[in-house]
Amino acid sequence: MKKLTMCIMAIFIVVLCMSIAGAQGHGAMKEEVGEVHFRISSDRPETQAEFNRAVALLYSFAYGKALKAFYDITLLDPKCAMAYWGIAMSHFHPIWEEVPTPAQVKASLAAIKNARYVGIKTEREKDYIDAIEIIYTDVEKTEYRSRVLKFEEAMERMCEKYPDDREAKVIYALTLDATAPKSDKTYAKQKKAGEILLKVFAEQPNHPGVAHYIIHAYDYPPLANLGLEAARKYARIAPSVAHALHMPSHIFVRLGLWGDNIETNIASAKAGLEYAQQDNPNASSFDALHAWDYITYGYLQQARDKEAQALVDQLRDVRQLDRPNFAAAYALAAMPARFTIERHDWKAAASLKMSIPHLFCTGSGVCSKRKYHNRQSRH
């Protein structure tokens, strides 16, 4: 019976991963995603190397690629319990505030069950798996934020229990930022996260998660100058990831560095489009749309109206999205609005119309009920 259950769960995870990840494998060009040293129990050196790559992708919010990478590790090394932890982590998007769907909850619980079935080798790895299980437990009875707060507490305990585990600190810092109350203008949690991350950054300057999460921690006007060094480095650490190329602009925009903002988002849009077209040549990339929004804003601040208009005009060609999410919806709505309002063209602003709802509906025409919260500055 156990073998049958294991087989069913494995098939489910395979199907889900393939449907989400598609053709998101290693590209022909050299991949640069940064350096992560996340120690796991495995007798196979190649497992450790692939796990480090998968976590690097996860830290840069390349969730589809990370999910496929962790799945591939389960084929390479089926007894690697932490690969199943990675599958569950790939469905957890705390900064983007996307509540896991029922399918993601089911897949994550199946992965966690597989981790226990194949055998968790160390107490530390058990603690990691126990922590992520919190996100997918009692989802019908406990609200999502409460589960994330409990996950944060579990990661804090891990930092205390394993003071030399830098990866626990990185994940703990991420959850501190994700759970910080929007009403707290002292930014206490964000500052705490930043302090933790800066210490790790001094020891691991090519760590993608550290640079990324420093930017998120300081993505506020009073704190932005503290994130400038990380912003300058992150795109160079993980240039193969569209989101890593975009994130520095969160600091650049806060500091009015319009040229830097435009340059890094042009690179991000290019990477996002190339990635999306690997799977569907007709799809527009949500990463590219998000980058275009920032580019448009930068152009307008420099009075480069014709270039901003050219980007806004490209929205007419958007027919499909590789991932219909909040960032894409926000860009599609915000870019035309920015173009009119920043130029004080009130007549054009009054005549703006929304004509994109079909992009966020299923093939049956039923629009998704999934909620995406308005945290554009955090994407």
Backbone hydrogen bonds in HBPLUS format (Angstrom, degrees):
<---DONOR---> <-ACCEPTOR-->    atom                        ^
c    i                          cat <-CA-CA->   ^        H-A-AA   ^      H-
h    n   atom  resd res      DA  || num        DHA   H-A  angle D-A-AA Bond
n    s   type  num  typ     dist DA aas  dist angle  dist       angle   num
A0005-THR N   A0001-MET O   2.91 MM   4  6.18 162.1  1.94 152.7 157.3     1
A0006-MET N   A0002-LYS O   2.87 MM   4  6.07 160.2  1.90 149.6 155.4     2
A0007-CYS N   A0003-LYS O   2.94 MM   4  6.12 153.9  2.01 144.4 151.3     3
A0008-ILE N   A0004-LEU O   2.96 MM   4  6.24 161.8  1.99 153.4 157.4     4
A0009-MET N   A0005-THR O   2.96 MM   4  6.18 166.0  1.98 153.4 157.2     5
A0010-ALA N   A0006-MET O   2.94 MM   4  6.09 155.7  2.00 145.6 152.8     6
A0011-ILE N   A0007-CYS O   2.95 MM   4  6.20 160.6  1.99 151.3 155.9     7
A0012-PHE N   A0008-ILE O   2.99 MM   4  6.22 160.3  2.03 149.7 155.2     8
A0013-ILE N   A0009-MET O   2.97 MM   4  6.22 162.0  2.00 151.5 155.8     9
A0014-VAL N   A0010-ALA O   2.93 MM   4  6.14 159.9  1.97 149.8 155.8    10
A0015-VAL N   A0011-ILE O   2.96 MM   4  6.18 169.6  1.97 156.8 158.4    11
A0016-LEU N   A0012-PHE O   2.95 MM   4  6.12 168.4  1.97 152.0 155.6    12
A0017-CYS N   A0013-ILE O   2.83 MM   4  5.89 169.8  1.84 153.5 157.1    13
A0018-MET N   A0014-VAL O   2.92 MM   4  6.05 162.1  1.95 150.8 156.1    14
A0019-SER N   A0015-VAL O   2.97 MM   4  6.12 155.0  2.03 147.6 154.5    15
A0020-ILE N   A0016-LEU O   2.99 MM   4  6.19 151.2  2.07 151.5 158.9    16
A0021-ALA N   A0017-CYS O   2.73 MM   4  5.67 164.4  1.76 152.2 157.7    17
A0022-GLY N   A0018-MET O   2.87 MM   4  5.23 147.4  1.97 128.2 137.2    18
A0024-GLN N   A0021-ALA O   3.16 MM   3  5.53 129.8  2.42 119.6 133.6    19
A0240-SER N   A0032-GLU O   3.14 MM 208  5.25 158.9  2.18 157.4 152.6    20
A0035-GLU N   A0206-ASN O   2.90 MM 171  5.53 176.8  1.90 145.7 146.8    21
A0047-THR N   A0044-ARG O   3.03 MM   3  5.30 134.4  2.24 105.1 117.2    22
A0049-ALA N   A0045-PRO O   3.16 MM   4  6.47 161.6  2.19 150.7 155.6    23
A0050-GLU N   A0046-GLU O   2.97 MM   4  6.10 163.4  1.99 146.0 150.5    24
A0051-PHE N   A0047-THR O   2.83 MM   4  5.95 150.8  1.92 147.5 156.5    25
A0052-ASN N   A0048-GLN O   2.96 MM   4  6.17 158.8  2.01 149.0 153.9    26
A0053-ARG N   A0049-ALA O   3.13 MM   4  6.42 155.0  2.19 144.3 150.8    27
A0054-ALA N   A0050-GLU O   2.94 MM   4  6.17 160.1  1.98 146.8 152.2    28
A0055-VAL N   A0051-PHE O   2.92 MM   4  6.18 160.5  1.96 154.8 159.4    29
A0056-ALA N   A0052-ASN O   2.96 MM   4  6.14 151.7  2.04 142.8 151.1    30
A0057-LEU N   A0053-ARG O   3.03 MM   4  6.36 155.6  2.09 151.6 157.1    31
A0058-LEU N   A0054-ALA O   2.95 MM   4  6.22 156.0  2.01 144.5 151.9    32
A0059-TYR N   A0055-VAL O   2.82 MM   4  6.06 159.9  1.86 154.6 158.7    33
A0060-SER N   A0056-ALA O   3.25 MM   4  6.49 134.1  2.47 136.8 147.8    34
A0060-SER N   A0057-LEU O   3.12 MM   3  5.20 133.1  2.35  97.1 109.9    35
A0062-ALA N   A0057-LEU O   2.99 MM   5  5.19 160.0  2.03 158.3 152.0    36
A0061-PHE N   A0058-LEU O   2.98 MM   3  5.09 157.0  2.03 114.2 115.7    37
A0066-ALA N   A0062-ALA O   2.90 MM   4  6.05 161.5  1.93 158.7 164.9    38
A0067-LEU N   A0063-TYR O   2.89 MM   4  5.97 160.7  1.93 146.6 151.5    39
A0068-LYS N   A0064-GLY O   3.16 MM   4  6.42 163.5  2.19 148.4 152.1    40
A0069-ALA N   A0065-LYS O   2.90 MM   4  6.10 154.9  1.97 146.5 154.4    41
A0070-PHE N   A0066-ALA O   2.89 MM   4  6.18 159.6  1.93 157.8 161.7    42
A0071-TYR N   A0067-LEU O   2.99 MM   4  6.18 159.4  2.04 147.0 153.4    43
A0072-ASP N   A0068-LYS O   2.80 MM   4  6.05 156.7  1.86 149.9 156.3    44
A0073-ILE N   A0069-ALA O   3.12 MM   4  6.41 141.6  2.27 138.7 148.4    45
A0073-ILE N   A0070-PHE O   3.13 MM   3  5.08 123.1  2.47  92.8 107.2    46
A0074-THR N   A0070-PHE O   3.23 MM   4  6.65 143.6  2.37 143.6 152.4    47
A0074-THR N   A0071-TYR O   2.99 MM   3  5.23 124.9  2.31 100.3 114.4    48
A0075-LEU N   A0072-ASP O   3.12 MM   3  5.20 134.7  2.33  96.2 108.6    49
A0076-LEU N   A0072-ASP O   2.98 MM   4  6.31 152.3  2.06 145.3 153.7    50
A0077-ASP N   A0073-ILE O   2.67 MM   4  5.70 162.9  1.70 155.9 160.2    51
A0080-CYS N   A0077-ASP O   2.93 MM   3  5.63 157.2  1.98 133.7 133.6    52
A0083-ALA N   A0080-CYS O   3.15 MM   3  5.64 149.1  2.25 110.5 118.9    53
A0084-TYR N   A0081-ALA O   3.06 MM   3  5.54 131.6  2.30 107.9 119.1    54
A0085-TRP N   A0081-ALA O   3.28 MM   4  6.74 146.6  2.40 139.0 148.6    55
A0086-GLY N   A0082-MET O   2.95 MM   4  6.22 149.2  2.05 140.5 147.9    56
A0087-ILE N   A0083-ALA O   3.13 MM   4  6.55 142.5  2.28 138.3 147.6    57
A0088-ALA N   A0084-TYR O   3.18 MM   4  6.52 162.3  2.21 149.5 152.6    58
A0089-MET N   A0085-TRP O   2.88 MM   4  6.15 156.4  1.93 151.8 159.4    59
A0090-SER N   A0086-GLY O   2.92 MM   4  6.04 141.1  2.07 142.8 152.3    60
A0091-HIS N   A0088-ALA O   3.23 MM   3  5.57 155.2  2.30 106.4 113.6    61
A0092-PHE N   A0089-MET O   3.06 MM   3  5.16 162.7  2.09 109.0 113.5    62
A0097-GLU N   A0094-PRO O   3.31 MM   3  5.04 149.2  2.41  91.9 100.7    63
A0104-GLN N   A0101-THR O   3.03 MM   3  5.10 116.1  2.46  98.4 114.0    64
A0105-VAL N   A0101-THR O   2.88 MM   4  6.19 157.4  1.93 158.3 165.3    65
A0106-LYS N   A0102-PRO O   2.95 MM   4  6.13 162.0  1.98 147.3 152.0    66
A0107-ALA N   A0103-ALA O   2.94 MM   4  6.13 160.6  1.98 146.2 151.6    67
A0108-SER N   A0104-GLN O   2.90 MM   4  5.97 156.0  1.96 144.3 151.1    68
A0109-LEU N   A0105-VAL O   2.94 MM   4  6.12 164.5  1.96 153.4 157.3    69
A0110-ALA N   A0106-LYS O   3.01 MM   4  6.15 152.3  2.09 143.0 151.0    70
A0111-ALA N   A0107-ALA O   2.93 MM   4  6.16 151.8  2.01 142.5 150.2    71
A0112-ILE N   A0108-SER O   2.90 MM   4  6.18 159.1  1.94 150.8 156.3    72
A0113-LYS N   A0109-LEU O   2.91 MM   4  6.09 154.0  1.98 142.9 150.3    73
A0114-ASN N   A0110-ALA O   2.90 MM   4  6.16 149.8  1.99 143.7 152.2    74
A0115-ALA N   A0111-ALA O   2.89 MM   4  6.22 149.2  1.99 146.4 155.1    75
A0116-ARG N   A0112-ILE O   3.15 MM   4  6.49 154.6  2.21 147.0 152.2    76
A0117-TYR N   A0113-LYS O   2.94 MM   4  6.16 147.8  2.04 142.2 152.2    77
A0118-VAL N   A0114-ASN O   2.90 MM   4  6.13 162.2  1.94 159.5 160.9    78
A0119-GLY N   A0115-ALA O   3.24 MM   4  6.28 131.8  2.49 132.6 144.5    79
A0126-LYS N   A0122-THR O   3.06 MM   4  6.33 151.3  2.15 143.0 151.5    80
A0127-ASP N   A0123-GLU O   2.92 MM   4  6.20 147.9  2.03 146.3 154.8    81
A0128-TYR N   A0124-ARG O   3.10 MM   4  6.49 150.1  2.19 146.5 154.1    82
A0129-ILE N   A0125-GLU O   3.05 MM   4  6.31 162.6  2.08 149.2 153.4    83
A0130-ASP N   A0126-LYS O   2.78 MM   4  5.95 161.1  1.81 152.4 158.2    84
A0131-ALA N   A0127-ASP O   2.99 MM   4  6.05 150.0  2.08 139.5 147.3    85
A0132-ILE N   A0128-TYR O   3.18 MM   4  6.54 165.4  2.20 153.5 154.8    86
A0133-GLU N   A0129-ILE O   3.10 MM   4  6.19 146.3  2.22 144.2 153.6    87
A0134-ILE N   A0131-ALA O   3.15 MM   3  5.62 146.4  2.27 109.0 117.5    88
A0135-ILE N   A0132-ILE O   3.11 MM   3  5.66 139.3  2.29 112.5 121.0    89
A0136-TYR N   A0133-GLU O   3.06 MM   3  5.47 141.7  2.21 109.1 119.2    90
A0137-THR N   A0134-ILE O   3.40 MM   3  5.25 172.4  2.40 104.6 106.5    91
A0141-LYS N   A0138-ASP O   3.10 MM   3  5.31 140.0  2.27 102.0 113.2    92
A0142-THR N   A0138-ASP O   2.87 MM   4  5.82 152.1  1.94 161.8 168.2    93
A0147-ARG N   A0143-GLU O   3.26 MM   4  6.65 151.2  2.34 149.0 157.2    94
A0147-ARG N   A0144-TYR O   3.00 MM   3  5.18 118.8  2.39 100.5 115.8    95
A0148-VAL N   A0144-TYR O   2.96 MM   4  6.31 153.9  2.02 154.3 162.4    96
A0149-LEU N   A0145-ARG O   2.93 MM   4  6.17 155.6  1.99 149.6 156.0    97
A0150-LYS N   A0146-SER O   3.06 MM   4  6.31 149.6  2.15 141.2 149.0    98
A0151-PHE N   A0147-ARG O   2.91 MM   4  6.19 148.6  2.01 143.5 152.7    99
A0152-GLU N   A0148-VAL O   2.86 MM   4  6.16 153.7  1.93 147.2 154.4   100
A0153-GLU N   A0149-LEU O   3.04 MM   4  6.36 152.9  2.11 142.9 149.4   101
A0154-ALA N   A0150-LYS O   2.97 MM   4  6.26 150.7  2.06 143.2 151.3   102
A0155-MET N   A0151-PHE O   2.93 MM   4  6.25 153.3  2.00 152.1 159.1   103
A0156-GLU N   A0152-GLU O   2.93 MM   4  6.21 148.0  2.03 146.0 155.4   104
A0157-ARG N   A0153-GLU O   3.02 MM   4  6.30 155.2  2.08 145.9 151.8   105
A0158-MET N   A0154-ALA O   3.04 MM   4  6.34 146.9  2.16 138.9 148.3   106
A0159-CYS N   A0155-MET O   3.01 MM   4  6.30 149.9  2.10 144.4 151.6   107
A0160-GLU N   A0156-GLU O   3.13 MM   4  6.46 148.1  2.23 144.5 152.8   108
A0161-LYS N   A0157-ARG O   2.85 MM   4  6.05 151.6  1.94 147.3 156.0   109
A0162-TYR N   A0158-MET O   2.75 MM   4  5.75 156.4  1.80 151.1 156.6   110
A0165-ASP N   A0162-TYR O   2.98 MM   3  5.47 168.0  2.00 123.1 126.3   111
A0170-VAL N   A0166-ARG O   2.96 MM   4  6.31 150.7  2.05 148.5 156.8   112
A0171-ILE N   A0167-GLU O   3.04 MM   4  6.27 167.5  2.06 152.9 154.8   113
A0172-TYR N   A0168-ALA O   2.89 MM   4  5.99 155.8  1.95 144.5 152.2   114
A0173-ALA N   A0169-LYS O   2.87 MM   4  6.03 158.0  1.92 146.8 152.5   115
A0174-LEU N   A0170-VAL O   3.07 MM   4  6.35 151.7  2.15 143.6 151.2   116
A0175-THR N   A0171-ILE O   3.11 MM   4  6.44 157.5  2.16 148.3 153.2   117
A0176-LEU N   A0172-TYR O   2.95 MM   4  6.25 147.7  2.06 148.6 158.3   118
A0177-ASP N   A0173-ALA O   3.16 MM   4  6.43 160.3  2.20 150.0 153.4   119
A0178-ALA N   A0174-LEU O   2.95 MM   4  6.21 157.9  2.00 146.9 153.9   120
A0179-THR N   A0175-THR O   2.98 MM   4  5.99 148.1  2.08 145.4 151.2   121
A0180-ALA N   A0177-ASP O   3.34 MM   3  5.26 159.0  2.39 100.1 106.2   122
A0184-ASP N   A0181-PRO O   3.16 MM   3  5.52 161.4  2.20 110.5 116.1   123
A0187-TYR N   A0184-ASP O   3.33 MM   3  5.76 160.0  2.38 106.9 112.6   124
A0191-LYS N   A0187-TYR O   2.91 MM   4  6.05 158.8  1.95 153.0 158.8   125
A0192-LYS N   A0188-ALA O   3.03 MM   4  6.24 153.8  2.10 144.2 151.6   126
A0193-ALA N   A0189-LYS O   2.88 MM   4  6.15 161.0  1.92 151.9 156.9   127
A0194-GLY N   A0190-GLN O   2.87 MM   4  6.11 161.1  1.91 148.8 154.2   128
A0195-GLU N   A0191-LYS O   2.95 MM   4  6.15 156.5  2.00 148.6 154.0   129
A0196-ILE N   A0192-LYS O   3.12 MM   4  6.39 159.3  2.17 149.9 154.7   130
A0197-LEU N   A0193-ALA O   2.97 MM   4  6.20 166.0  1.99 155.3 159.3   131
A0198-LEU N   A0194-GLY O   2.87 MM   4  5.97 159.0  1.91 152.3 157.6   132
A0200-VAL N   A0196-ILE O   3.38 MM   4  6.75 154.9  2.45 143.8 150.2   133
A0201-PHE N   A0197-LEU O   2.76 MM   4  5.98 155.0  1.82 153.4 161.8   134
A0202-ALA N   A0198-LEU O   3.12 MM   4  6.30 145.4  2.25 140.4 147.0   135
A0203-GLU N   A0200-VAL O   2.95 MM   3  5.18 132.2  2.19 101.8 115.2   136
A0204-GLN N   A0200-VAL O   2.75 MM   4  5.97 147.6  1.86 153.7 164.9   137
A0207-HIS N   A0204-GLN O   3.23 MM   3  5.58 156.6  2.29 122.5 121.0   138
A0211-ALA N   A0207-HIS O   3.32 MM   4  6.59 175.6  2.32 157.9 157.8   139
A0212-HIS N   A0208-PRO O   2.94 MM   4  5.96 163.3  1.97 148.8 154.4   140
A0213-TYR N   A0209-GLY O   2.90 MM   4  5.91 167.4  1.91 147.8 151.5   141
A0214-ILE N   A0210-VAL O   2.98 MM   4  6.09 144.4  2.10 148.4 157.6   142
A0215-ILE N   A0211-ALA O   3.30 MM   4  6.54 157.2  2.35 144.9 149.8   143
A0216-HIS N   A0212-HIS O   3.19 MM   4  6.63 156.2  2.25 144.7 151.1   144
A0217-ALA N   A0213-TYR O   2.87 MM   4  6.01 157.1  1.92 142.2 148.7   145
A0218-TYR N   A0214-ILE O   3.04 MM   4  6.23 146.9  2.15 148.3 156.0   146
A0219-ASP N   A0216-HIS O   3.33 MM   3  5.07 166.6  2.35 106.6 105.9   147
A0223-LEU N   A0220-TYR O   2.90 MM   3  5.39 144.5  2.03 119.7 130.6   148
A0224-ALA N   A0220-TYR O   2.90 MM   4  5.59 130.4  2.15 162.2 172.5   149
A0226-LEU N   A0223-LEU O   2.85 MM   3  5.68 149.3  1.95 129.0 137.1   150
A0227-GLY N   A0224-ALA O   2.93 MM   3  5.38 152.2  2.01 113.4 122.0   151
A0228-LEU N   A0225-ASN O   3.43 MM   3  5.37 170.1  2.44 103.2 105.7   152
A0231-ALA N   A0227-GLY O   2.95 MM   4  6.12 153.9  2.02 149.3 157.6   153
A0232-ARG N   A0228-LEU O   2.90 MM   4  6.14 153.5  1.97 150.8 157.2   154
A0233-LYS N   A0229-GLU O   3.18 MM   4  6.42 138.4  2.36 140.6 151.4   155
A0233-LYS N   A0230-ALA O   3.13 MM   3  5.14 128.2  2.41  94.3 107.9   156
A0234-TYR N   A0230-ALA O   2.86 MM   4  5.85 154.6  1.93 159.0 164.1   157
A0236-ARG N   A0233-LYS O   2.97 MM   3  5.37 126.8  2.26 109.5 123.8   158
A0237-ILE N   A0233-LYS O   2.98 MM   4  6.22 136.6  2.17 149.1 162.2   159
A0237-ILE N   A0234-TYR O   2.99 MM   3  4.98 127.7  2.28  96.0 110.6   160
A0238-ALA N   A0234-TYR O   3.14 MM   4  6.44 158.6  2.18 162.2 164.3   161
A0241-VAL N   A0238-ALA O   3.19 MM   3  5.87 170.6  2.20 124.1 126.4   162
A0244-ALA N   A0241-VAL O   3.08 MM   3  5.31 123.5  2.41 102.2 116.4   163
A0245-LEU N   A0241-VAL O   3.19 MM   4  6.56 144.1  2.33 148.6 158.7   164
A0245-LEU N   A0242-ALA O   3.16 MM   3  5.17 125.3  2.47  94.6 108.4   165
A0246-HIS N   A0242-ALA O   3.05 MM   4  6.35 137.2  2.24 141.0 153.2   166
A0247-MET N   A0243-HIS O   2.92 MM   4  6.03 164.8  1.95 155.1 157.4   167
A0249-SER N   A0246-HIS O   2.90 MM   3  5.88 153.2  1.97 135.3 141.3   168
A0250-HIS N   A0247-MET O   2.94 MM   3  5.65 159.8  1.98 124.6 130.2   169
A0251-ILE N   A0248-PRO O   3.07 MM   3  5.66 135.4  2.27 113.1 122.6   170
A0252-PHE N   A0248-PRO O   3.07 MM   4  6.39 164.4  2.09 146.7 151.7   171
A0253-VAL N   A0249-SER O   2.81 MM   4  5.72 165.9  1.83 145.5 148.1   172
A0255-LEU N   A0251-ILE O   3.06 MM   4  6.30 143.1  2.20 148.2 158.1   173
A0257-LEU N   A0252-PHE O   2.78 MM   5  4.80 160.6  1.82 149.7 147.5   174
A0256-GLY N   A0253-VAL O   3.17 MM   3  5.01 161.6  2.20 100.8 106.4   175
A0261-ASN N   A0257-LEU O   2.97 MM   4  6.20 157.0  2.03 152.3 159.9   176
A0262-ILE N   A0258-TRP O   2.94 MM   4  6.16 163.5  1.97 154.1 157.2   177
A0263-GLU N   A0259-GLY O   3.01 MM   4  6.16 168.1  2.02 151.0 154.5   178
A0264-THR N   A0260-ASP O   3.07 MM   4  6.18 173.7  2.08 154.1 155.5   179
A0265-ASN N   A0261-ASN O   3.20 MM   4  6.25 154.0  2.27 144.0 151.1   180
A0266-ILE N   A0262-ILE O   2.95 MM   4  6.12 145.3  2.07 150.6 159.4   181
A0267-ALA N   A0263-GLU O   3.30 MM   4  6.60 159.4  2.35 146.5 150.9   182
A0268-SER N   A0264-THR O   3.02 MM   4  6.26 149.7  2.12 136.8 145.8   183
A0269-ALA N   A0265-ASN O   2.85 MM   4  5.96 163.7  1.88 147.3 150.8   184
A0270-LYS N   A0266-ILE O   3.11 MM   4  6.29 160.3  2.15 145.6 150.7   185
A0271-ALA N   A0267-ALA O   3.04 MM   4  6.27 163.2  2.07 149.5 153.8   186
A0272-GLY N   A0268-SER O   2.84 MM   4  6.02 159.3  1.88 152.7 159.1   187
A0273-LEU N   A0269-ALA O   2.94 MM   4  6.10 160.8  1.98 151.2 155.4   188
A0274-GLU N   A0270-LYS O   3.04 MM   4  6.23 163.3  2.07 149.2 153.9   189
A0275-TYR N   A0271-ALA O   2.99 MM   4  6.12 156.9  2.04 146.4 152.9   190
A0276-ALA N   A0272-GLY O   2.96 MM   4  6.12 164.5  1.98 149.9 153.9   191
A0277-GLN N   A0273-LEU O   3.03 MM   4  6.12 158.6  2.08 149.3 154.5   192
A0278-GLN N   A0275-TYR O   3.23 MM   3  5.42 148.5  2.34 101.7 110.8   193
A0279-ASP N   A0276-ALA O   3.18 MM   3  5.77 142.1  2.33 110.1 118.4   194
A0280-ASN N   A0276-ALA O   3.01 MM   4  6.23 167.3  2.03 150.8 155.0   195
A0283-ALA N   A0280-ASN O   3.01 MM   3  5.45 166.8  2.03 119.8 124.2   196
A0284-SER N   A0320-GLN O   2.87 MM  36  5.81 166.6  1.89 126.4 131.0   197
A0322-ASP N   A0284-SER O   2.88 MM  38  6.04 149.6  1.97 166.4 164.4   198
A0289-LEU N   A0285-SER O   3.00 MM   4  6.34 160.8  2.04 150.3 155.0   199
A0290-HIS N   A0286-PHE O   2.94 MM   4  6.07 160.5  1.98 147.6 152.8   200
A0291-ALA N   A0287-ASP O   2.97 MM   4  6.18 153.9  2.04 143.5 151.0   201
A0292-TRP N   A0288-ALA O   2.77 MM   4  6.01 156.5  1.82 152.4 159.5   202
A0293-ASP N   A0289-LEU O   3.04 MM   4  6.29 151.6  2.12 146.7 153.1   203
A0294-TYR N   A0290-HIS O   3.41 MM   4  6.78 156.5  2.47 142.1 146.7   204
A0295-ILE N   A0291-ALA O   2.88 MM   4  6.19 155.6  1.94 152.1 160.1   205
A0296-THR N   A0292-TRP O   2.75 MM   4  5.92 166.1  1.77 156.1 159.3   206
A0297-TYR N   A0293-ASP O   3.11 MM   4  6.36 160.2  2.15 144.9 149.7   207
A0298-GLY N   A0294-TYR O   2.98 MM   4  6.21 156.7  2.03 145.3 151.9   208
A0299-TYR N   A0295-ILE O   2.78 MM   4  6.09 163.8  1.81 161.8 165.6   209
A0300-LEU N   A0296-THR O   3.01 MM   4  6.23 161.7  2.04 150.4 155.1   210
A0301-GLN N   A0297-TYR O   3.04 MM   4  6.32 146.7  2.16 144.0 152.9   211
A0302-GLN N   A0298-GLY O   3.19 MM   4  6.48 132.7  2.43 140.5 152.7   212
A0302-GLN N   A0299-TYR O   3.01 MM   3  5.14 134.4  2.22  99.0 112.1   213
A0304-ARG N   A0299-TYR O   2.85 MM   5  4.90 171.4  1.86 146.6 143.7   214
A0303-ALA N   A0300-LEU O   3.12 MM   3  4.82 162.2  2.15 100.0 103.9   215
A0308-ALA N   A0304-ARG O   3.12 MM   4  6.43 154.6  2.19 149.7 157.6   216
A0309-GLN N   A0305-ASP O   2.80 MM   4  6.01 157.7  1.85 151.2 157.5   217
A0310-ALA N   A0306-LYS O   3.00 MM   4  6.22 151.0  2.08 142.4 149.7   218
A0311-LEU N   A0307-GLU O   3.26 MM   4  6.57 150.8  2.35 141.9 148.0   219
A0312-VAL N   A0308-ALA O   3.05 MM   4  6.37 163.6  2.08 153.0 157.5   220
A0313-ASP N   A0309-GLN O   2.85 MM   4  6.06 156.1  1.91 151.8 158.6   221
A0314-GLN N   A0310-ALA O   3.26 MM   4  6.48 135.2  2.47 133.8 144.1   222
A0314-GLN N   A0311-LEU O   3.04 MM   3  5.19 130.6  2.30  98.2 111.5   223
A0315-LEU N   A0312-VAL O   3.11 MM   3  5.60 153.7  2.18 110.7 118.3   224
A0316-ARG N   A0313-ASP O   3.18 MM   3  5.94 159.8  2.23 117.8 122.5   225
A0317-ASP N   A0314-GLN O   2.98 MM   3  5.60 156.6  2.04 116.3 123.1   226
A0318-VAL N   A0315-LEU O   3.10 MM   3  5.37 166.3  2.12 111.4 115.7   227
A0325-ASN N   A0323-ARG O   2.87 MM   2  5.81 107.9  2.40 119.8 103.5   228
A0329-ALA N   A0325-ASN O   3.06 MM   4  6.35 167.2  2.08 155.4 159.3   229
A0330-TYR N   A0326-PHE O   2.76 MM   4  5.90 162.4  1.79 158.6 163.4   230
A0331-ALA N   A0327-ALA O   3.10 MM   4  6.23 160.6  2.13 141.9 146.8   231
A0332-LEU N   A0328-ALA O   3.00 MM   4  6.22 166.8  2.02 155.5 158.9   232
A0333-ALA N   A0329-ALA O   3.10 MM   4  6.29 147.1  2.21 144.8 152.9   233
A0334-ALA N   A0330-TYR O   2.67 MM   4  5.71 159.9  1.71 154.9 162.0   234
A0335-MET N   A0331-ALA O   3.00 MM   4  5.72 171.1  2.01 147.9 149.7   235
A0338-ARG N   A0334-ALA O   2.69 MM   4  5.85 162.2  1.72 163.7 168.2   236
A0339-PHE N   A0335-MET O   3.04 MM   4  6.23 162.0  2.07 149.8 154.6   237
A0340-THR N   A0336-PRO O   3.24 MM   4  6.51 149.3  2.34 143.9 150.2   238
A0341-ILE N   A0337-ALA O   2.91 MM   4  6.00 173.5  1.91 161.1 162.8   239
A0342-GLU N   A0338-ARG O   2.86 MM   4  5.54 160.5  1.90 144.8 151.5   240
A0345-ASP N   A0340-THR O   2.81 MM   5  4.93 162.8  1.84 158.1 154.4   241
A0344-HIS N   A0341-ILE O   2.94 MM   3  4.83 159.9  1.98 104.5 110.5   242
A0349-ALA N   A0345-ASP O   2.98 MM   4  6.24 155.5  2.04 149.3 157.3   243
A0350-ALA N   A0346-TRP O   2.90 MM   4  6.07 152.3  1.98 145.2 151.3   244
A0351-SER N   A0348-ALA O   3.13 MM   3  5.18 136.2  2.33  96.8 109.0   245
A0352-LEU N   A0349-ALA O   3.34 MM   3  5.43 168.0  2.36 105.5 108.8   246
A0359-LEU N   A0356-ILE O   2.96 MM   3  5.74 157.8  2.01 127.8 133.4   247
A0360-PHE N   A0357-PRO O   2.97 MM   3  5.58 160.3  2.00 119.1 125.3   248
A0361-CYS N   A0358-HIS O   3.37 MM   3  5.28 155.6  2.44 110.2 107.1   249
A0368-SER N   A0360-PHE O   3.33 MM   8  6.53 168.1  2.35 157.8 157.4   250
A0362-THR N   A0366-VAL O   2.98 MM   4  5.40 168.2  1.99 130.1 133.1   251
A0365-GLY N   A0362-THR O   2.84 MM   3  5.25 161.1  1.88 114.9 120.7   252
A0375-ARG N   A0373-HIS O   2.93 MM   2  5.91 117.3  2.34 114.9  98.2   253
A0378-ARG N   A0375-ARG O   2.81 MM   3  5.48 161.2  1.84 124.0 130.5   254
A0379-HIS N   A0376-GLN O   3.32 MM   3  5.57 164.1  2.35 110.1 114.3   255
